[in-house]
Amino acid sequence: MEENKKSKRFYAVAFLVSTSYIWLLILGAYSMGIPQYNNLLYGILLMTAFTFIFTIPILYIGIPLVYIGLALVLLRIFSVKRMLSYYALSWVVLWITLQAPLLIYGHHEKNYIFKEQVEKQQIVEKVKAAVEKKNGPIKITDMFKDSMLDWNESAGSPAHPKLNIRYELVNCDKGKEKQISGYSCTSTIETYYKDKKWIVDLDSKENANAMNILKNNQKAEEKEKKESLSAEEDTLIRNRAELKAVEYLKEDFNLNLTIVKQTFNKNTNSNNKANPLSYKVHEAIFNGYLNEDPQKDVTVRVEYDPNTKKYFIHMYKFEMSDESDKEIEKQVELKKAKTN
């Protein structure tokens, strides 16, 4: 009787040892999450679809049988029948181990072994559905947690108070992101952890832009279209800005401007202190020198306000040489002397 018990224990241990590769697969599945693991296996099967005739006999039959056979030989209990039995039993164990939690989850969600992963997936699906309803198809590109206990202690868990879900619009012209101010193909929805579950407030101030990305892009395009210049307007503004720059130096400082380089920036921030930070203007930048003297280099900036149709001219000392600065100061003093 005692020998029989020992024999059963021995064969049980033999099974565990000879099929240890299965337990490694199971541990990998549980650490990664069974749904993700199944997706990974499915992906591998798709990638090896054209080599099934080689991969299935070698990877799924040949290598496991050799492994089990060697283990049984070392344990001195080898037989073809036992090797095949252990092989078949190992796949049954693997299938049960991977499928049972999913079946349990289907009926007992709250007791699911991967509760945290499921809850996270549920909030992601909820966010995806809500965003797609207002903005069209999206693709979830990233998820990252923020541990900010210091300022979010009342709302979140100590470990992970926030989960940021980053997405990308499927039907989006990425080229416009660089061309149009305020246009974006990606955004992030913020969720937070409270009462032991992930919660999302889709109407919050933090999620307002992310929930209305399509509408914001349409507004950005309309604004760009409204502020864009025709070829005739572009040429006219450039020419007038150049004339204004030359007149400014001649009339205010009695100096001639020789223009070497001209740059034209559309819809840029205004340098006029009277304008708010968000105010957009067109700016012509003229690099040159005074009175045909290359030592006296200077930069003159001329802004064109599309709303008031007026020009604003200014220079910065850090954008001119010391010689130019001295020459301008000299002309200012001469002008004062004449006035007095």
SVG drawing of the C-alpha trace seen along z (x, -y; Angstrom):
<svg xmlns="http://www.w3.org/2000/svg" viewBox="-23 -125 55 127">
<polyline fill="none" stroke="black" stroke-width="0.4" points="0.0,0.0 2.8,-2.4 4.8,-1.5 1.7,-2.1 1.4,-5.7 5.1,-6.3 4.6,-5.1 1.7,-7.5 3.7,-10.4 6.7,-9.5 4.6,-9.4 2.9,-12.7 6.3,-14.3 7.5,-12.7 4.6,-14.2 5.3,-17.7 9.0,-17.5 8.6,-16.1 5.9,-18.7 7.6,-21.7 7.5,-23.7 3.7,-23.8 4.0,-25.4 6.3,-28.1 3.6,-28.9 0.9,-29.0 3.0,-31.4 3.7,-33.6 -0.1,-33.7 -1.0,-34.6 1.6,-37.3 0.7,-38.9 -3.0,-38.4 -4.9,-35.6 -6.7,-37.7 -3.5,-39.4 -1.7,-36.0 -4.3,-34.5 -4.0,-37.4 -0.2,-36.9 -0.6,-33.2 -3.1,-34.1 -0.7,-36.6 2.2,-34.0 -0.1,-31.6 -1.0,-34.2 2.7,-35.0 3.6,-31.4 0.5,-30.6 2.6,-29.9 5.0,-27.6 2.4,-25.4 3.7,-22.3 7.0,-22.8 6.1,-24.8 3.3,-22.5 5.2,-19.2 8.4,-20.8 7.3,-23.4 4.0,-21.8 4.7,-18.1 8.4,-17.3 10.1,-19.5 7.6,-18.7 7.7,-14.9 11.6,-15.0 11.5,-17.0 9.1,-14.6 10.9,-11.5 14.3,-12.7 12.8,-13.5 11.2,-10.0 14.5,-8.4 16.4,-10.2 13.7,-9.1 14.0,-5.5 10.3,-5.2 10.3,-5.7 7.7,-4.1 6.1,-5.4 2.6,-5.0 3.5,-7.1 5.3,-9.7 2.2,-10.2 -0.1,-10.1 1.9,-12.9 2.0,-14.9 -1.8,-14.8 -2.5,-15.4 -0.1,-18.4 -2.2,-20.1 -5.4,-19.3 -4.0,-21.0 -2.9,-24.0 -6.3,-24.4 -8.1,-24.1 -5.8,-26.6 -6.2,-29.2 -9.9,-28.7 -11.3,-28.2 -10.7,-31.8 -12.3,-33.2 -15.4,-31.0 -15.6,-32.0 -15.2,-35.6 -18.2,-35.3 -20.5,-34.4 -18.7,-35.9 -17.1,-39.1 -16.3,-40.5 -14.4,-37.3 -12.4,-37.2 -8.7,-36.4 -7.6,-39.2 -10.0,-41.8 -7.6,-44.8 -6.9,-44.0 -10.6,-43.5 -11.6,-46.8 -8.9,-48.6 -10.0,-47.1 -13.6,-48.0 -12.8,-51.7 -10.7,-51.7 -13.7,-50.3 -16.1,-52.8 -13.7,-55.7 -13.2,-54.4 -17.0,-54.1 -17.7,-57.6 -14.9,-59.2 -15.9,-57.4 -19.5,-58.5 -18.4,-62.1 -15.3,-61.9 -15.4,-58.8 -13.0,-55.8 -10.0,-55.9 -7.1,-53.7 -5.8,-53.4 -2.1,-54.0 -1.0,-54.1 -2.0,-53.9 0.0,-55.2 -0.6,-55.6 0.2,-58.7 1.0,-58.3 0.4,-61.7 -0.7,-61.2 0.4,-64.6 -2.3,-66.5 -4.8,-63.8 -5.0,-62.0 -8.7,-62.5 -9.7,-61.2 -7.3,-58.4 -5.6,-55.3 -2.1,-55.7 -0.5,-53.6 -2.2,-54.7 -4.6,-57.7 -4.9,-58.4 -4.9,-56.3 -4.3,-58.4 -5.7,-56.8 -4.0,-58.1 -5.7,-57.7 -5.3,-58.6 -8.0,-59.5 -8.0,-56.9 -9.2,-59.3 -6.9,-62.2 -4.5,-64.1 -1.2,-64.1 0.3,-66.6 -2.1,-69.3 -0.7,-69.0 2.4,-70.9 0.6,-73.3 -2.5,-74.3 -2.3,-75.7 -4.6,-73.9 -5.0,-70.9 -4.2,-67.5 -4.6,-63.8 -4.0,-62.6 -5.3,-63.3 -5.6,-61.9 -8.6,-61.0 -8.0,-61.2 -9.6,-58.6 -9.1,-58.2 -9.3,-55.5 -12.0,-55.9 -14.0,-53.4 -11.8,-50.5 -12.7,-51.1 -11.7,-53.2 -14.0,-56.2 -14.1,-58.6 -15.8,-62.0 -16.2,-62.6 -17.7,-66.1 -14.9,-67.3 -12.7,-70.3 -9.7,-68.0 -11.4,-65.9 -13.2,-68.7 -10.6,-69.0 -10.1,-65.2 -13.8,-64.6 -14.2,-67.3 -11.1,-66.8 -12.9,-66.6 -14.8,-69.8 -11.7,-71.5 -9.9,-70.4 -12.7,-71.8 -12.5,-75.1 -8.8,-75.2 -9.2,-74.6 -11.8,-77.3 -9.6,-79.7 -6.6,-78.9 -8.8,-79.3 -10.0,-82.7 -6.5,-83.9 -4.8,-82.5 -3.6,-85.0 -4.1,-84.9 -1.1,-85.2 -2.0,-88.8 -2.5,-89.7 0.8,-88.0 2.7,-90.0 1.0,-93.3 1.7,-92.9 5.4,-92.0 5.9,-95.0 4.2,-97.4 6.1,-96.0 9.4,-96.5 8.4,-100.1 7.4,-100.7 10.7,-99.4 12.7,-101.7 10.5,-104.7 10.8,-104.0 14.6,-104.3 14.6,-107.2 12.0,-109.3 12.7,-108.5 16.5,-108.2 17.6,-109.7 19.2,-106.4 19.1,-104.3 18.3,-100.6 20.0,-98.1 18.0,-94.8 20.0,-91.6 17.4,-89.0 13.6,-89.0 11.6,-86.4 7.8,-86.3 6.0,-84.5 2.2,-84.0 -0.1,-83.7 2.7,-84.2 2.5,-85.7 2.5,-89.5 5.4,-91.4 3.1,-94.4 2.5,-94.8 -0.9,-96.1 -2.0,-92.7 -2.8,-89.7 -0.6,-86.6 -3.0,-84.7 -3.2,-87.4 -2.0,-86.3 -0.3,-88.6 1.7,-88.3 5.3,-89.4 8.0,-90.5 11.6,-90.4 14.2,-92.4 17.9,-91.8 20.3,-94.3 22.6,-97.2 22.6,-101.0 23.9,-103.5 25.4,-100.7 27.9,-99.9 28.2,-96.0 29.5,-96.7 26.2,-98.3 23.9,-95.3 20.3,-95.6 17.0,-93.7 13.7,-95.5 10.4,-93.7 7.2,-94.8 3.9,-93.2 0.7,-93.3 -2.5,-93.1 -5.2,-91.3 -7.9,-92.6 -7.1,-96.3 -5.2,-96.3 -2.4,-98.3 1.4,-97.9 3.5,-97.8 7.3,-98.4 9.9,-97.7 13.6,-96.8 15.5,-95.1 19.0,-96.1 20.0,-92.5 19.3,-92.1 21.7,-94.8 25.4,-95.4 27.0,-97.9 27.9,-100.1 24.2,-100.2 23.1,-100.9 25.5,-103.8 24.5,-105.2 20.8,-105.2 21.6,-106.8 23.6,-109.5 20.7,-110.2 18.3,-110.4 20.5,-113.0 20.9,-115.0 17.1,-115.0 16.6,-116.3 19.2,-119.0 17.4,-120.2 14.1,-120.2 15.5,-122.3"/>
</svg>
